[in-house]
Amino acid sequence: MTSNPVPRILVLNGPNLGRLGSREPEVYGSGNLEDLEALLVAFVPETTQIDLRQTNEEAELIGWLHEAVDTATPVVLNPAAFTHYSYGLRDAAALVTKAGLPLIEVHISNPHTREEFRHDSVISGVATGVIAGFGFGSYRLAVDHILHG
């Protein structure tokens, strides 16, 4: 982005990510969403708020992307399973980038090293960028890009 201060970053997480820490730790690691939030809060300047949210509901995630547009808030998005088939989520993500806001798609694991159905993302084509395979570091890299370009 620019060197202007970023007051808030939405960090949005899709289905099943509320189970981080107990769900397939060999794939997703042992940290939970509270650990992720603490990592990101410690990483950003005190003037930047990390607004971390998780939902299993597609409509709620879409609504949060609409909120990002309406409030001019950059987004880090882990669409989880919605990555592969949610055209409604894709269209909402496109609204974010068409508004000139960064939307970074992140994944904890590398989807390309997993089952074949995970190889395709309907979100990637409208995202500002995609970061995958670095665990919670994927989120940190996305936040770093939003803060420093």
C-alpha positions, 0 to 999 in steps of 0.5 A, spaced: 500 500 500 502 506 501 506 509 507 500 512 510 498 509 517 493 503 516 488 504 522 485 497 521 486 490 517 480 485 517 483 478 518 477 474 515 477 466 516 472 461 513 469 455 515 473 450 520 478 455 521 475 456 528 478 449 530 485 451 529 489 448 534 485 441 534 484 440 527 489 436 523 495 439 527 500 436 522 497 440 516 495 447 520 500 447 526 498 447 533 496 454 534 489 457 535 486 463 532 487 467 539 495 465 538 494 468 530 491 474 533 496 475 538 502 474 533 499 479 528 497 484 534 504 484 536 507 485 529 503 491 527 504 498 530 500 500 536 496 505 531 493 499 527 488 495 529 487 487 527 480 485 527 480 478 526 474 474 525 472 467 523 465 464 520 463 457 518 457 461 514 458 464 507 453 469 507 457 472 513 463 472 510 461 476 504 457 481 508 464 482 512 467 483 505 462 488 503 463 492 510 471 492 508 468 496 501 464 501 505 469 502 510 475 502 506 479 497 510 484 492 507 483 485 508 487 478 509 482 473 507 483 465 508 477 463 505 478 456 507 474 451 503 470 456 500 476 458 496 475 452 491 467 453 489 464 460 492 463 464 486 459 469 491 465 470 495 469 471 489 464 476 487 465 480 494 472 479 494 472 483 487 468 488 490 474 489 495 480 490 490 475 494 485 475 499 490 482 500 490 483 496 497 488 490 498 485 483 499 490 478 500 488 471 500 492 467 505 492 459 506 496 456 512 498 450 508 500 450 501 494 447 497 498 445 491 501 440 495 495 437 497 489 433 494 487 435 487 481 439 489 484 444 493 489 446 487 484 451 484 482 457 487 476 462 485 478 467 489 486 468 487 484 471 480 481 477 483 485 478 489 491 483 490 496 477 491 496 470 494 500 467 500 500 460 502 504 454 505 508 458 511 503 457 517 501 463 521 507 466 517 502 467 511 498 472 515 504 476 517 507 476 510 500 479 508 499 484 513 506 486 512 504 487 505 498 491 507 503 496 511 509 497 507 507 495 500 
